Amino acid sequence: MKIENEEKSIIYQKIKTLQKIAFDKGIENVLNTQFNCDISQKSVHILYNKTLISVSVAFISLLVASSVIEYLLSARCLLPINHLVWEATRPLADCDYCENVTKPLILWNVTRHSFKKYAYSSKPIIVKNAIKHWSASKVFSIKFFKTLYEQTPQSYESLENGCQFLNFKSDLFTLKEVFEMPEARISNQFGQEPWYVGWGNCHPTILSKVREYYSIPEFLPEDAEFPATENIFIGYEMGAVMHLDYIPRLMWQGQVKGNKTWLIKPVPECEDFCRDIKFYVEPGDVVLLDTRLWYHSTTIPKGQLSLTVQSEYG
């Protein structure tokens, strides 16, 4: 087991190095040229043509022949090209989930009873002012998380053993790099490069501590299953690139600080039946979305810090 973990750690470091080199050399242009997909706008909005199918099959075959396939797939967000594998192998969707959907369902003053009929819908939902009471809005910051991680033994190791770190389009490749940013960049002062990252809190001590400042939304079903982790997304301007999530449950995301604009798109096979949707969320709102079926990206108003807590239920 120790040897296996060491091997995974080595692979993980190599993947991060390759990713950094790829971004430095402009991987977006390479993917756009070779695969007709633009990460900045569509992520891997796949065009089902013979060329791409051939590339996907060849790439999948290569992975199948590799002894590290399981780990590479579990690290799907580290290499943008991995989305080609997931897109090429996911089941085709029934387009009923998005047909005639033109905007999110907006709910106010929701109780568990009133939410029951919407609980497992694949349609986008915004529950307004659902987490206004969270003290996280006054406590959470980069400084708070840095102190927490530095004071918790083996906290950073948890990100290399199952809890992923997502840099999106930022030039930050580890949580340590985020915490080591100069104060001017952390606060997005004039002339500084904007940044946006996300990571999973799955270390038991850290998870226990952060949960002191928020709770799973009370309106979610009492019998729902929840993972033993929650994710933090924080940063300025850029937001998340267009992508699907390869997760086993529905997603909820609480907007703790700042505002955020979501753009969601149906999967390619449903484009002729469904439409793109854009919506705006404010502090205190909760977004519920089947991110396994809706491609989604987010942007943040210039100069604003956005901070969200996100997890799954099902």
C-alpha positions as CSV (number, residue, x, y, z in Angstrom):
1,M,0.0,0.0,0.0
2,K,2.8,2.4,0.8
3,I,4.5,1.7,-2.5
4,E,1.2,2.2,-4.3
5,N,0.7,5.6,-2.6
6,E,4.3,6.6,-3.5
7,E,3.7,5.7,-7.1
8,K,0.5,7.7,-7.2
9,S,2.3,10.6,-5.7
10,I,5.0,10.5,-8.3
11,I,2.4,10.2,-11.1
12,Y,0.5,13.1,-9.6
13,Q,3.6,15.3,-9.6
14,K,4.3,14.4,-13.2
15,I,0.8,15.2,-14.2
16,K,1.0,18.6,-12.6
17,T,4.3,19.3,-14.3
18,L,2.9,18.3,-17.7
19,Q,-0.2,20.4,-17.1
20,K,1.9,23.4,-16.3
21,I,4.0,22.9,-19.4
22,A,0.9,22.5,-21.5
23,F,-0.7,25.7,-20.3
24,D,2.6,27.6,-20.7
25,K,2.7,26.5,-24.3
26,G,-0.9,27.3,-24.9
27,I,-2.9,24.1,-24.7
28,E,-6.1,25.9,-25.5
29,N,-4.8,26.7,-29.0
30,V,-3.6,23.2,-29.5
31,L,-6.9,21.7,-28.5
32,N,-8.9,24.2,-30.6
33,T,-6.8,23.5,-33.6
34,Q,-6.6,19.7,-33.4
35,F,-10.0,18.8,-31.8
36,N,-12.2,21.8,-32.7
37,C,-12.9,22.5,-29.0
38,D,-12.2,25.7,-27.1
39,I,-11.5,25.3,-23.4
40,S,-12.1,28.9,-22.6
41,Q,-15.6,28.9,-24.1
42,K,-16.7,25.3,-24.5
43,S,-14.2,23.3,-22.6
44,V,-14.5,20.1,-24.5
45,H,-17.8,20.7,-26.4
46,I,-17.3,17.7,-28.5
47,L,-18.2,17.5,-32.2
48,Y,-19.1,14.0,-33.1
49,N,-17.2,13.5,-36.3
50,K,-15.0,10.7,-37.5
51,T,-11.7,12.5,-36.7
52,L,-12.6,13.1,-33.1
53,I,-14.0,9.6,-32.6
54,S,-10.8,8.2,-34.0
55,V,-8.7,10.4,-31.7
56,S,-10.9,9.5,-28.7
57,V,-10.7,5.7,-29.4
58,A,-7.0,5.8,-29.9
59,F,-6.5,7.8,-26.7
60,I,-8.8,5.5,-24.7
61,S,-7.0,2.5,-26.1
62,L,-3.7,3.9,-24.9
63,L,-5.1,4.5,-21.4
64,V,-6.5,1.0,-21.3
65,A,-3.1,-0.4,-22.0
66,S,-1.6,1.7,-19.2
67,S,-1.2,0.5,-15.7
68,V,-2.2,3.9,-14.3
69,I,-5.6,4.2,-16.1
70,E,-7.6,4.2,-12.8
71,Y,-5.5,7.0,-11.3
72,L,-5.5,9.1,-14.4
73,L,-9.2,8.9,-14.7
74,S,-9.6,9.8,-11.0
75,A,-7.4,12.8,-11.7
76,R,-9.6,13.9,-14.6
77,C,-9.5,17.5,-13.8
78,L,-5.7,17.7,-13.8
79,L,-5.4,17.3,-17.6
80,P,-7.9,19.0,-19.9
81,I,-7.5,16.2,-22.4
82,N,-9.0,13.7,-20.0
83,H,-12.4,15.3,-20.6
84,L,-12.2,13.9,-24.1
85,V,-12.2,10.4,-22.5
86,W,-15.1,11.1,-20.3
87,E,-17.2,12.8,-23.0
88,A,-16.5,9.9,-25.4
89,T,-17.5,7.3,-22.9
90,R,-20.5,8.8,-21.1
91,P,-24.0,7.4,-21.9
92,L,-26.2,9.5,-24.3
93,A,-28.7,11.7,-22.5
94,D,-32.4,11.7,-22.7
95,C,-33.1,15.2,-23.8
96,D,-36.3,15.5,-21.7
97,Y,-34.2,16.9,-18.9
98,C,-33.6,20.2,-20.8
99,E,-36.4,20.4,-23.4
100,N,-38.5,23.5,-23.0
101,V,-36.3,24.7,-20.1
102,T,-35.5,28.4,-20.7
103,K,-34.6,29.7,-17.3
104,P,-33.9,28.4,-13.8
105,L,-36.7,27.7,-11.3
106,I,-36.5,30.4,-8.6
107,L,-37.8,29.5,-5.1
108,W,-38.2,31.6,-2.0
109,N,-38.9,30.6,1.6
110,V,-38.3,26.9,0.9
111,T,-39.0,24.2,3.4
112,R,-38.0,20.6,3.1
113,H,-41.7,19.7,2.5
114,S,-42.2,22.3,-0.2
115,F,-38.9,21.4,-1.9
116,K,-39.7,17.7,-2.0
117,K,-41.3,17.8,-5.5
118,Y,-38.2,19.5,-7.0
119,A,-35.5,17.6,-5.0
120,Y,-34.3,15.2,-7.7
121,S,-35.0,17.3,-10.8
122,S,-32.4,17.8,-13.4
123,K,-33.7,21.3,-14.1
124,P,-31.7,24.3,-12.8
125,I,-33.0,25.7,-9.5
126,I,-32.0,28.8,-7.5
127,V,-33.2,28.9,-3.8
128,K,-33.0,32.6,-2.8
129,N,-31.6,33.7,0.6
130,A,-31.3,30.1,1.8
131,I,-27.9,30.5,3.5
132,K,-27.9,34.1,4.6
133,H,-27.5,32.9,8.1
134,W,-24.2,31.1,7.5
135,S,-21.4,32.7,9.6
136,A,-19.0,31.5,6.8
137,S,-19.7,34.8,5.0
138,K,-17.9,36.7,7.8
139,V,-15.2,34.1,8.6
140,F,-14.0,32.4,5.3
141,S,-11.0,34.0,3.6
142,I,-7.7,32.9,2.1
143,K,-6.1,33.8,5.4
144,F,-8.5,31.7,7.3
145,F,-7.9,28.6,5.1
146,K,-4.1,29.1,5.1
147,T,-4.0,29.2,8.9
148,L,-6.3,26.1,9.1
149,Y,-4.2,24.1,6.7
150,E,-0.9,25.1,8.2
151,Q,-2.0,24.1,11.7
152,T,-3.4,20.7,10.6
153,P,-1.0,17.9,10.2
154,Q,-1.0,16.1,6.8
155,S,-3.6,18.6,5.5
156,Y,-1.9,19.1,2.1
157,E,-1.4,15.4,1.7
158,S,-5.1,15.0,1.7
159,L,-5.2,16.9,-1.6
160,E,-2.9,14.4,-3.2
161,N,-4.8,11.3,-1.9
162,G,-8.3,11.8,-3.2
163,C,-9.2,15.4,-2.6
164,Q,-8.6,17.3,-5.8
165,F,-7.3,20.8,-6.4
166,L,-8.7,22.7,-9.4
167,N,-6.8,25.6,-10.8
168,F,-9.1,26.2,-13.8
169,K,-7.3,28.9,-15.9
170,S,-5.1,30.2,-13.1
171,D,-1.4,29.8,-13.0
172,L,-1.6,28.3,-9.5
173,F,-1.1,24.5,-9.4
174,T,-1.3,23.7,-5.7
175,L,-3.1,25.0,-2.7
176,K,0.3,26.0,-1.2
177,E,0.8,28.3,-4.2
178,V,-2.5,29.9,-3.6
179,F,-1.6,30.6,0.1
180,E,1.8,31.9,-0.9
181,M,0.5,34.6,-3.2
182,P,1.5,38.1,-2.2
183,E,-1.2,40.1,-0.4
184,A,-1.6,42.4,-3.4
185,R,-2.6,39.5,-5.6
186,I,-4.8,37.8,-3.0
187,S,-6.9,41.0,-2.8
188,N,-6.8,41.5,-6.6
189,Q,-5.2,44.9,-6.4
190,F,-4.6,47.0,-9.6
191,G,-2.2,45.4,-12.0
192,Q,-2.4,42.0,-10.4
193,E,-3.3,38.8,-12.3
194,P,-6.8,37.6,-11.4
195,W,-7.1,34.0,-10.1
196,Y,-9.8,31.5,-9.4
197,V,-9.4,28.0,-7.8
198,G,-11.2,25.3,-6.0
199,W,-10.4,22.4,-3.8
200,G,-12.0,19.6,-1.7
201,N,-11.9,19.7,2.1
202,C,-11.8,16.0,3.0
203,H,-9.3,15.9,5.8
204,P,-11.5,15.1,8.8
205,T,-10.1,17.8,11.0
206,I,-10.4,20.5,8.4
207,L,-13.9,19.4,7.4
208,S,-15.0,19.4,11.0
209,K,-13.6,22.9,11.5
210,V,-15.1,24.5,8.4
211,R,-18.5,22.9,9.1
212,E,-18.7,25.1,12.2
213,Y,-19.5,28.0,9.9
214,Y,-22.1,26.5,7.6
215,S,-24.4,23.5,7.3
216,I,-26.0,21.4,4.5
217,P,-29.0,23.4,3.3
218,E,-32.0,22.4,5.5
219,F,-34.4,22.0,2.6
220,L,-32.5,19.1,1.1
221,P,-34.2,15.7,1.5
222,E,-33.7,14.1,4.9
223,D,-33.0,10.7,3.4
224,A,-30.5,12.0,0.8
225,E,-26.9,10.7,0.8
226,F,-24.1,13.2,1.1
227,P,-20.3,12.7,0.5
228,A,-17.8,13.1,3.3
229,T,-16.4,16.2,1.7
230,E,-17.3,19.7,0.6
231,N,-15.5,21.9,-1.9
232,I,-14.5,25.6,-1.8
233,F,-14.4,27.7,-4.9
234,I,-12.8,31.2,-4.5
235,G,-11.4,33.9,-6.6
236,Y,-11.9,36.8,-9.0
237,E,-13.3,37.4,-12.5
238,M,-12.4,34.2,-14.3
239,G,-14.6,31.6,-12.7
240,A,-14.8,28.1,-13.9
241,V,-14.3,27.1,-17.6
242,M,-17.1,25.2,-19.4
243,H,-17.2,21.6,-18.3
244,L,-19.3,18.6,-17.1
245,D,-18.9,17.1,-13.7
246,Y,-18.3,13.4,-13.5
247,I,-19.9,12.8,-10.1
248,P,-22.4,10.3,-8.8
249,R,-25.0,12.8,-7.4
250,L,-26.7,16.1,-8.0
251,M,-24.8,19.2,-7.1
252,W,-25.7,22.1,-4.7
253,Q,-23.6,25.2,-4.4
254,G,-24.0,27.9,-1.8
255,Q,-23.0,31.5,-2.8
256,V,-21.2,32.7,0.4
257,K,-19.6,35.9,-0.9
258,G,-19.9,37.9,-4.1
259,N,-22.0,37.5,-7.2
260,K,-21.6,35.0,-10.0
261,T,-23.1,34.5,-13.5
262,W,-23.7,30.9,-14.6
263,L,-23.9,29.8,-18.3
264,I,-25.2,26.3,-18.8
265,K,-25.5,24.3,-22.0
266,P,-27.1,21.0,-22.9
267,V,-24.9,18.1,-23.9
268,P,-24.2,17.9,-27.6
269,E,-26.8,15.3,-28.5
270,C,-29.5,17.6,-27.1
271,E,-28.5,20.9,-28.8
272,D,-31.3,20.6,-31.4
273,F,-33.9,20.4,-28.6
274,C,-32.6,22.5,-25.8
275,R,-31.1,26.0,-25.4
276,D,-28.3,27.7,-23.5
277,I,-29.3,29.4,-20.2
278,K,-27.6,32.2,-18.4
279,F,-28.5,33.2,-14.8
280,Y,-27.1,35.3,-11.9
281,V,-26.8,34.4,-8.3
282,E,-26.2,36.6,-5.2
283,P,-24.8,36.1,-1.7
284,G,-27.1,33.8,0.2
285,D,-28.4,31.9,-2.8
286,V,-28.1,28.2,-3.4
287,V,-27.8,26.8,-6.9
288,L,-29.0,23.2,-7.6
289,L,-28.0,21.7,-10.9
290,D,-27.4,18.3,-12.5
291,T,-23.9,19.1,-13.6
292,R,-23.5,15.6,-15.1
293,L,-26.0,16.7,-17.8
294,W,-25.5,20.4,-18.1
295,Y,-22.2,21.9,-19.3
296,H,-21.6,24.8,-17.1
297,S,-19.2,27.8,-16.7
298,T,-19.2,30.7,-14.3
299,T,-17.9,34.3,-14.4
300,I,-17.5,36.8,-11.6
301,P,-18.1,40.6,-11.9
302,K,-14.8,42.6,-12.3
303,G,-13.3,43.5,-8.9
304,Q,-15.5,41.1,-6.8
305,L,-14.4,38.2,-4.8
306,S,-16.6,35.1,-5.1
307,L,-16.6,32.4,-2.5
308,T,-18.8,29.3,-2.6
309,V,-19.3,26.0,-0.8
310,Q,-20.3,23.1,-3.0
311,S,-21.1,19.5,-2.6
312,E,-23.5,16.8,-3.8
313,Y,-26.7,15.0,-2.7
314,G,-28.6,12.1,-4.0
